[in-house]
Every structure is written in structure tokens, then in C-alpha cells.
């Protein structure tokens, strides 16, 4: 399983992803410039990462301009053919803008940028990225965003829940979804979702910033381990 990590003007988590996937996880990992128009060399058993940052300076709104980068046509086609696509933070925003994931990411409830460690509760194990976790398992993962408040209409939210597409919810350390734990005001505490085909994933928290002991937190590593092992069938 190979990984391609897209680099937009303003990306700032692309090198983090390359390090985690290439060095820590030992997978072939390539940077993809946003002006590229194809994903030659990648098969549907590979994964394209849309990383965090401030693509195009978040002009208009986060992800709105990056969605029209030349490479995104190839990413949309890749996802529609069953290839794995994983958007984190700004990447989640871009995937929603591109229509690969339902809903939108709005300004945080308190209209402030939030950067801190938060707790997430695992809601499903029925995806590649959550396959190494347990339902109800609480992870401690950093966030860093100003437009992270997940929003979808009631019908979309009902479909996400009915189809088991909610990956994570914001919670407290005990796994309770208290009002205080919903740091950005997301609908139903949602912090991450997948598409109906279960091959496109998006989450606001940054698991790549919690993947190595030297940073004092490895809770995010299981997300990448699960993705790789579920696709390859081999232990990482």
C-alpha cells in the first residue's frame, strides 16, 4: 500500500504525514503537487492523503479554493473508483467542499482558533481507519483549527448515523459527550466521518501529531496501522 500526500500552497502538515507514513509506518510515500492532473502509479489499494494546513490562505472559506486545484479531479475520480482518500483538518474541509464527504465545516462556535489536545470517542470499527480501535475507545488527539464545527442538515445526520458513518465524536476523558467536551460546537459532537462507500475518511483532529513516543502521545498511530493492515492484510 502506497501513500500520496498532496501539497497545496499553504499546506503545513504534509511533511508530518510523509514522516509518519514513510518513516514510522515504513510505507512508500510520495508528495503530490496540487497542479498535477493524474495519480499515475497509484491503484485503488493505495491511499491519497489530503493534509492539514491553510490551503490558499483559507480565502473564501477553508478548502473552497483547494477543491478546484487540478489534482482534485483525479482525487475525485480515484475515490469514485474505490481508492482510499483520507483528509485531516484542512483535508477534511477540502473533501467536504469537493463533495466526497457530506456536510460542511463552519467557523468554531466561539469564533476562535483552537489548538490543544482533546478527547475523541471511537464510534465504529467498521472502517479501515478505525479497524484497530474499539467502539467507545477514547483517544487523546490534538486539534488546530478555526473552521472545525461540523454541520449537516437533519436528514444527512440521520443517514450518517443509520449507515454507521460517524468515526469519532468529541468527548471528555471518560468518553462522555458533554456540552463542554464539544470544543467547536459540531453537530452531534461529530469529529470525523466516512462516505457511504467507506473508502473516503475525514477528521478534524490530527492523528499524525500523536503517532510517536517522542511527542508523548501515540494514540493516533492505531488509525494509520488499521488503515494499512486492513488493506494489506499484513501486520505493520
N, C-alpha and C positions, 0 to 999 in steps of 0.2 A: 504494500500500500504506500503510494507516494502522496506527498502533500505539495500543493502550490499555495503560496501566501501572496495575496495581491498587495501591491504598494500603490496607494493613491498619493497625490500631493497632500500633505498633512497627516498621513498615517504616522503613528508613533509607537505602535505595538507590533509592527511587522518583524522587527529583529528579535523581539521577545519570543514570538511564535516560532521563528526559524530556529532559535536556540533550543527551545523546549522540544519541538518535534524532531529536529535534526540531531542535536547533541544528547539530550536527555532520553528521548524515546528511540533514537537510533534509526529514524526513517529518512529516506531520501526526501529532501525538502528544497524547493526552488522558489525564488522570488519571481513574481509576475508583475510586470509594469502595467499600469492601468490602460495604456494605449495599445496593448496587444489585442489582437482581434480573434485569436483562437486559443484553444487549450490542447494543441497538438502534443502527443506523448502521454496524455492522461486518459485513463479508462474509467469506467463507472465504478470500479473498485477503489479508485483514488478519491482524494478529498481536496476541495478548494477552500481555503480559509480566507474569510473577509475580516481583517483585523480591526482593532480599535484605533482611535485617534480622532483627528478633526479633519476629515477629508474635505478638501476645498474650503477650509476655514469654517465649515458648518454654515456657509452662506445659504440664504433662503431658510433652510432648516437642516438639521443633521441628516446627512445621507441623500438629500434631494438632488444634489448635483452629481455626486459619485454614481448614482443609479444610472446616469446616462454616459458614463465612461465607456469607451469602445469595448473593453473586456467584458462588460456586464451582459452583453448579448450572448457571448459564448458561455458565460456562467449560467444564464437562464436556460439556454439550450442543454447544457450539461446536466443541470438539475432535473429538467423535464425528461431527460433520458434515464434518470435514476442515479446519477452521480451524487456523491456526498458533498454538501456545502455547509460550512459552519461559520456563522457570523457572530462575532463577540463585540459587545458595546457598539461602537460606530458601525461595525459589521452587521449587527442585528438591525440597526436603523436602516442601513442600506438595503438589506434583504426585504424589509417591510416596504420600503419605497419602491422596490423593484417588483413587488407583488409575489415574491417567492414565499413570503410568510404573511399571514393575515394580521390586521391591526396596524397600529402606529405607535411611535414613541414620542411623547409630548414633553414639554418642559416640566421639570420636577415640581411637585406640589408647592414647595416653599420658594420656587423661583431662584434656587441657589445651586451652584455646583457642589456635588457631594463626592468626597474622596475619603473612604475609610473601609475598614473591614466590616462585613455584615454577615448575617447568618442566612442560609438557604435551606429549605426543606425539600428533599427529593420527592417528587410526586408520582413518578413512574419508573419502571425499569425496562419498559418496552420500547427502548430506542438504543441505538448503538452507543450514544454518548452517556447514557445512564445505566448501561447493562452491568457495570461493575459495582453499582451502588445498591442500596436497599430502600424500599419505599419508607418514607419517614426519616431517612438518614439526614442528619444536619451537617452542613458544610460551612466552614468559615472562609469566605472568599472576598477579596477586595472589589470595591466598585469605584468608578471615577467618571461621573457623567453629570451633565446639566439637563439632558433631554432623555431621561430614562423611564418616564412614567408610562407604563404600557396601557394602551387604550384600545378597546374594540367594542362594537355595539353588542347589545344583549344577545342577539342571535348568534353572532360569531363566538362570543364567550361560551354560550351553551354548546355549540358544536365542538369547541376545543375541549371542553370538559367531557362531553359524551364520547368523543373519539380518543380520549386519553392522550391529548397532545400537549398538556401542560407539563413541562420538565421540572421546573423549580418554582417555589414561592418564597418570598421574603418572610422570615420568621425570627423569633428570639432564640436564645441558646438552648431552650428546652423544646424547640420545634413548634411553639405556639404562634399562630398568625395574629398577633395582637396589633392594634392600630399603630402603636409606637414602632413596631418592627417593620412596618411598611414604609421604608425610608423615603420613597419618592412619590407615594400615593398611587401606585399602579393598581389597575382594576383587579380585584380579587387577589391582590398580593403577587401577581404573576411576574416572575423574573426571567423566565425562559420558556420557549415553546418549540414545537416542531411542526412541519407541514403534515398534511394528511398522508402523504406517501412515506413519511418517516425517514426521509433522506436529507432534509434541509432542517438545520437547527439554528436557533438564535438565543442568545442570553446576554443580559447586560453586565453581570459580574465577570471578572477576569480570571479564569482558572489558570491561565499561563503565568500569572503573578503569584500563584500559590502551588508551585509544582516541584520545589526543590528545598531540601532541608536548610540550605544556607540562608534562605529568606525567612526561615522559621515557620513555614507552613507548606504542607504537601497535600492539602485537601483537594486541590484542583487536578492533581495528577491522575486520579482514577477516571476522570472524564476522558482524557486522551487515551489512557490504557484501554478503557472499554470500547472506544471507537475503533482502535486498531485491532484489538483481539476479536471483536465481533465480526469484523470484515475478513480478517486473515485466518481466523481460527487457530492462531498460534500465540503462545504466551509472549508478552513483552518483557 
